[in-house]
Amino acid sequence: MLIKQERQEKLAEQRTQLSLQLNLLSEQKIAKLISLVEELRQDTPNVKNRFDPEAQMMKSPTDPHAIIDVLEETLASELASFSQQKTSQDPRRGTLRIQNSK
């Protein structure tokens, strides 16, 4: 039973990793498309040239290293929260102590 659970966890982790990679690739492609559309807009004489700060910002793809840093910070925060929750458990019964707010 434990082996099956570990295998399922590995598969779930691989799916999550693949999903992240696909999302990053899609985001890079979208950034490239925005860049090309902006370039086309600027080169077309019939279209009034204007500055679009949102499009300018979206032209550059997201830095995967920044995403990893944020994910690591989030994971560390969640682990700390989990650890605090675990230490607040009643050691005699293994249940959380719940205080009434009355």
VOBA-1610 file (N, C-alpha, C; in pm, whole numbers, padded with zeros to 5 digits, always signed):
BEGIN
Met+00082-00120+00000Met+00000+00000+00000Met+00087+00126+00000Leu+00193+00123+00079Leu+00281+00238+00090Leu+00355+00264-00042Ile+00393+00156-00110Ile+00463+00170-00238Ile+00371+00235-00341Lys+00245+00193-00341Lys+00148+00251-00435Lys+00128+00400-00407Gln+00122+00436-00280Gln+00105+00577-00242Gln+00226+00660-00284Glu+00347+00606-00263Glu+00469+00677-00305Glu+00471+00695-00457Arg+00428+00591-00529Arg+00424+00599-00676Arg+00325+00706-00721Gln+00210+00711-00655Gln+00110+00812-00689Gln+00163+00952-00660Glu+00234+00967-00550Glu+00292+01097-00517Glu+00396+01139-00620Lys+00477+01044-00667Lys+00577+01074-00770Lys+00509+01117-00899Leu+00404+01044-00937Leu+00331+01079-01059Leu+00266+01217-01047Ala+00211+01248-00931Ala+00150+01379-00909Ala+00256+01488-00918Glu+00374+01462-00863Glu+00482+01561-00869Glu+00528+01581-01013Gln+00538+01473-01089Gln+00578+01483-01230Gln+00475+01561-01310Arg+00346+01537-01283Arg+00240+01611-01353Arg+00248+01760-01320Thr+00274+01789-01195Thr+00286+01929-01153Thr+00405+01996-01221Gln+00517+01924-01227Gln+00637+01977-01293Gln+00612+02001-01442Leu+00547+01906-01506Leu+00516+01920-01649Leu+00421+02037-01672Ser+00322+02049-01586Ser+00227+02160-01597Ser+00299+02294-01584Leu+00390+02304-01488Leu+00467+02428-01471Leu+00550+02458-01595Gln+00616+02358-01649Gln+00698+02378-01769Gln+00613+02422-01888Leu+00497+02359-01903Leu+00408+02398-02013Leu+00356+02540-01995Asn+00323+02577-01873Asn+00278+02713-01847Asn+00387+02815-01876Leu+00510+02784-01838Leu+00622+02876-01867Leu+00643+02889-02018Leu+00637+02778-02089Leu+00654+02782-02234Leu+00542+02862-02299Ser+00419+02841-02255Ser+00306+02917-02309Ser+00323+03066-02282Glu+00368+03098-02163Glu+00386+03238-02126Glu+00494+03303-02213Gln+00602+03229-02242Gln+00707+03282-02329Gln+00656+03305-02470Lys+00574+03212-02520Lys+00518+03228-02654Lys+00423+03348-02660Ile+00342+03364-02557Ile+00250+03478-02553Ile+00328+03610-02549Ala+00435+03613-02471Ala+00518+03734-02464Ala+00577+03766-02601Lys+00619+03663-02673Lys+00674+03683-02807Lys+00566+03736-02902Leu+00447+03681-02893Leu+00337+03728-02978Leu+00303+03875-02949Ile+00300+03911-02823Ile+00272+04050-02786Ile+00380+04141-02843Ser+00503+04096-02833Ser+00614+04174-02887Ser+00600+04193-03038Leu+00564+04086-03109Leu+00547+04095-03254Leu+00430+04185-03292Val+00320+04175-03220Val+00204+04260-03249Val+00238+04407-03224Glu+00309+04434-03117Glu+00350+04571-03088Glu+00443+04625-03197Glu+00533+04541-03242Glu+00625+04581-03349Glu+00547+04609-03478Leu+00452+04523-03510Leu+00368+04542-03628Leu+00287+04670-03617Arg+00232+04695-03497Arg+00152+04815-03475Arg+00237+04940-03498Gln+00359+04938-03452Gln+00447+05055-03467Gln+00491+05076-03611Asp+00500+04966-03686Asp+00546+04976-03825Asp+00434+05005-03924Thr+00311+04992-03882Thr+00198+05015-03972Thr+00168+05165-03976Pro+00175+05227-04096Pro+00155+05372-04103Pro+00011+05416-04075Asn-00086+05330-04097Asn-00227+05367-04077Asn-00267+05371-03929Val-00186+05308-03844Val-00220+05299-03702Val-00146+05408-03625Lys-00223+05479-03545Lys-00164+05585-03464Lys-00068+05524-03362Asn+00053+05575-03359Asn+00153+05524-03268Asn+00129+05580-03128Arg+00115+05492-03034Arg+00096+05534-02895Arg+00174+05440-02805Phe+00208+05488-02688Phe+00281+05407-02591Phe+00182+05329-02506Asp+00200+05198-02497Asp+00114+05111-02416Asp+00200+05046-02308Pro+00198+05101-02186Pro+00286+05048-02081Pro+00254+04903-02044Glu+00127+04866-02052Glu+00090+04728-02019Glu+00148+04631-02121Ala+00137+04663-02248Ala+00194+04578-02353Ala+00346+04575-02341Gln+00405+04688-02306Gln+00549+04695-02289Gln+00594+04599-02178Met+00519+04597-02069Met+00552+04510-01957Met+00531+04363-01994Met+00426+04334-02071Met+00392+04197-02105Met+00482+04139-02215Lys+00558+04224-02282Lys+00647+04178-02388Lys+00758+04090-02335Ser+00802+04116-02215Ser+00914+04038-02161Ser+00860+03915-02087Pro+00917+03799-02118Pro+00870+03676-02052Pro+00907+03674-01904Thr+00831+03598-01829Thr+00856+03584-01686Thr+00986+03510-01663Asp+01059+03552-01563Asp+01185+03487-01527Asp+01155+03361-01447Pro+01190+03243-01500Pro+01161+03118-01428Pro+01229+03113-01291His+01347+03176-01281His+01417+03176-01152His+01339+03256-01048Ala+01274+03362-01090Ala+01191+03439-00998Ala+01073+03356-00950Ile+01017+03277-01040Ile+00905+03190-01003Ile+00951+03087-00902Ile+01066+03028-00925Ile+01120+02928-00832Ile+01144+02991-00695Asp+01198+03112-00693Asp+01222+03181-00566Asp+01091+03201-00489Val+00987+03244-00560Val+00857+03267-00495Val+00800+03134-00445Leu+00811+03029-00527Leu+00762+02899-00484Leu+00835+02848-00361Glu+00967+02868-00357Glu+01044+02824-00241Glu+01006+02903-00116Glu+00984+03033-00131Glu+00941+03114-00017Glu+00804+03069+00034Thr+00713+03041-00059Thr+00579+02995-00022Thr+00586+02861+00049Leu+00668+02771-00004Leu+00682+02640+00058Leu+00741+02652+00198Ala+00843+02736+00213Ala+00904+02755+00345Ala+00803+02811+00444Ser+00722+02905+00398Ser+00619+02963+00483Ser+00515+02859+00524Glu+00472+02778+00428Glu+00374+02673+00458Glu+00431+02569+00552Leu+00559+02533+00534Leu+00622+02436+00624Leu+00633+02492+00765Ala+00666+02620+00776Ala+00674+02683+00908Ala+00537+02684+00975Ser+00435+02716+00898Ser+00299+02717+00950Ser+00257+02577+00994Phe+00290+02477+00913Phe+00257+02340+00946Phe+00329+02296+01072Ser+00454+02335+01082Ser+00535+02300+01200Ser+00478+02363+01326Gln+00433+02489+01316Gln+00372+02555+01431Gln+00242+02486+01469Gln+00165+02447+01371Gln+00038+02380+01396Gln+00064+02246+01465Lys+00167+02176+01422Lys+00199+02047+01480Lys+00243+02061+01625Thr+00316+02168+01657Thr+00362+02187+01795Thr+00249+02230+01887Ser+00140+02281+01830Ser+00027+02321+01914Ser-00070+02206+01938Gln-00036+02087+01890Gln-00121+01970+01913Gln-00104+01922+02056Asp-00210+01864+02109Asp-00208+01806+02243Asp-00128+01676+02235Pro-00015+01666+02303Pro+00069+01547+02290Pro+00004+01421+02347Arg-00093+01436+02436Arg-00158+01318+02496Arg-00253+01251+02399Arg-00323+01328+02317Arg-00426+01270+02230Arg-00396+01289+02081Gly-00299+01371+02049Gly-00268+01394+01909Gly-00371+01479+01839Thr-00448+01559+01915Thr-00549+01645+01855Thr-00516+01789+01884Leu-00566+01877+01804Leu-00543+02019+01824Leu-00625+02069+01941Arg-00567+02157+02016Arg-00642+02223+02124Arg-00723+02335+02063Ile-00853+02333+02082Ile-00941+02436+02028Ile-00993+02518+02143Gln-00976+02648+02132Gln-01024+02737+02237Gln-01153+02800+02193Asn-01250+02808+02286Asn-01375+02876+02256Asn-01352+03026+02258Ser-01415+03097+02167Ser-01399+03242+02161Ser-01518+03311+02225Lys-01584+03247+02320Lys-01701+03306+02387Lys-01659+03388+02506
//
